[in-house]
Amino acid sequence: MQSVYKMKQFQKIVALFIVIFITGIYFTVVYINAPLNSNYPTESLQIKKDSLQFKQLDKKTV
């Protein structure tokens, strides 16, 4: 009789930890996914080569 009572208590504790674990995963997914789905204005940059920095190298043999 004593072992049945301990087993039921153990099942309640395990169930409580499972509920806490699943709740933690749910809130983590919601809080991480919220910034990813937001519609912040995106900025686009135009990249241009600087002609002074990239000089043409003469083909010379050493």
Order of alpha helices (4+ residues) and beta strands (2+ residues): alpha
